[in-house]
Amino acid sequence: MKTQDPEPRRRRFVRTAEAAGPAGQRPSRSAADRCGFRISLAEWSLHRAIQSGVLTNLEFPHVAQEHFGVEGVEFVNWMWKAPTQRYLQQLRRNIRNAGVEAVLIMCDLEGPLGSPDPGERAKAVENHYKWVDAAAELDCFAIRANMRPGRWRPSGPDELRSFIGYAAESFRRLCEYARKARVDVLIENHGGPSSNPDVVVRLVHEVNMSNFGTLPDFGNFPAGADRYDAVRRMMPFAGDVSFKCHDFAPEPEFRETHLDMDRMMKIVLDSGYRGWIGIEYSGKRLNEFEGIQAAKRYLDHFLDSLVPC
């Protein structure tokens, strides 16, 4: 079967970004002018472009700054080639040349940190070490790891309590390793038991380490859950915030159509959190460039409205 030349697709990709207009290119104001908030871009927002081969992880920092005007980038580990020293050096150069900051690495597919099997847990912890090292090399402040039980499906309060204990043991070991590299470890509500804020908060208390915290995601909750209350409960421990969004009304509304984003952002603001807000566009009606730029316009509008704080 003849494979399609990626170059025409790359050219279409660039034309799509340019056609989306200058709004996404508007540089963020300084953190001081934004009351301490800074806008980053989660690599997942461009997962279709990366999976189809029209964009690579090495190109992501440049695209994030040039086309969207963000200050930081949040990587996804499975979108990389192997994190060899040579690869990390090239990525570090690309980050520096793009004029952005590396914020964190989201780590998936590295094993169940909440497995009841001690050997499986130990292997999962060790699998994350290379991403801690990569984060330190790129000057990321954190990695995000998952709270997975593996094939086990804990049910009932006793099994859930055991699961939290297993996960806490793993995260303590991971945090101890990461602390030596001055890297934080964050837990996101990312499906399964982790989408229950009670579980996440209990985990934070059980791990009880200064470099362990949460990454509240505005999505990733089961149907019917009160996501506003769930995010509110996770925010006291937040090291980063995932601005999960799906669709936006046309200007001048600046309105996300699936979520009361003003209400959600007020929860973030009222928690006292100040730091990175990572755009994670997951919609389908708008293409990835349009969706990211719409999210950036909303955040610019919202954060500008906070000045003076």
Secondary structure, DSSP 8 states (H G I E B T S, - for coil): -----HHHHHHHHHHHHHHT-GGGG-----TTTTTT-EEEEEGGGGHHHHHTTSS-TTTHHHHHHHHH--SEEEEEGGGSS---HHHHHHHHHHHHHHT-EEEEEE--SS--TT-S-HHHHHHHHHHHHHHHHHHHHTT-SEEEE----TT----HHHHHHHHHHHHHHHHHHHHHHHHHTT-EEEEE--SGGGGSHHHHHHHHHHH--TTEEEE-BSS---TT--HHHHHHHHGGGBS-EEEEE--B--TTS--BSSS-HHHHHHHHHHTT--SEEEEEE--SSS-HHHHHHHHHHHHHHHHHTT---
